[in-house]
C-alpha cells in the first residue's frame, strides 16, 4: 500500500511540475544537439554526452574538445544538478505524504515512543 501510494503521489507531483522538468530536459537535449553539431558528431553521441554530463555520471568516453562545446557542457552539468535536485525533492515530498496518508508515520512514531526516543 505504501509503495503504491508513493508511486502515485510521485507521479502526480511530477505531472504538476512537468513544465519545469520538461524545460530542463529540453534545454539539455538542445545543448546536446549543439555539441553534436559543433563537434561533428551524430546526434545520438551528442545526446549521450549531454545526459551523461547532466546526470553527473561522466564516463569520459565522449567529451567535448572545443571551447564552445565545453562551455555548453558546463551549462548542461548545472541544468542536470538542478533537475536532480528537483527530482530528489519530489521523491522526499512524496515519501512524506505517503507515510502520513498510509499511517506509516504514526507507526514509526509509536515505535520511537516504545524505544524511549
N, C-alpha and C positions, 0 to 999 in steps of 0.2 A: 504493500500500500504506500509506504513512504517513498520508495523509488519511483513508482508511477506518478505520485503527486509531484515529486521533484522534477521529473522529466516534463510533465505537463506545465508546471509553473515556469520552468526554464524556457520552454518553447513559447509560452505566452509572453513572457517578458522580452525574449529575443525578438518576437514578432513586433512588439511595440517599439523596439529600438532598431528595427530593420533599416530605416533610412540612414541612421548613423553608421551602422555596421556595413550597409551596402556602399555608402560613400567611401569609407575606408578601404574596403575591398576593391572598389572601382579605381581608386587612386593607386593602390598597389599594382593592379593589373595594367593601368595606363603607364605607370613608370616602368614596369617590366617590359611592356611593348616598346617604349622609347629606348630602353637599354638594349634590347634586341636589335632595334633598328640602327642605333649608333655603333654598336659593336659588330654588326653584320651577322648576327646570329639568327637562327629560326625563332619564330615566336615562342615555341614551346620551351626553348632554352632560356629565353628572357623571362618568361613567367616562372619557370622553375627557379631561376636565380632570385627573382623578386620574392617568392613565397618562402624560400629557404632563408633569405635575409629577414623577411618580416617576422617569421616565427623564431628568429634568433638561433636557429639550428646551425647555420653557417658551415656547411660541409667543406666549402672551399674548392670544390671540384669545378664549379662555374663561378667565376668572379669577373667583374668589370675591370678593364685595364685603362680606360681613358678617363681623364679628369672629370669630364661632364657626367659620365655614367657612374663614376664613383660617388659623385655628389648625389645623384639620384638614389644610389644605394643607401646612403646615409639617411635620406628622407624616407625611404622605404622602411628602414630599421626603426625610425621614430614612429612612423604610422603603425608598424607592427607592434611596438610596445604599447601604444595607445589602444589598439584593438585587443591585445592580450589582456590589458588591464580591465577593459570593459567586459570582456567575456568572463574573467575571474570574478569581477564584482557581481555580474548577473548570476553566476553559479552560487556564490555565497548568499546572495539575497534569496535565491530560490531554495537553497538548503534551509535557511532560517524560516522562511514561510512554510515550507513543507513540514518542518519539525513542529512548528506551532499548530498547523492545521491537523496533523495526524496524531497529535498528543505525545509525540516523541520527546518534545522539550519538557513536558511535565514528568515523564518517566525518568529523564535524566536528572531533573531537579529532585525527585524523590530519592533517587539513588545517592545523590550528593548529600541530602539530608540524613540518609541512613548511615553514610560513612562519617558523618560529623563534620562535613565540609573540611 
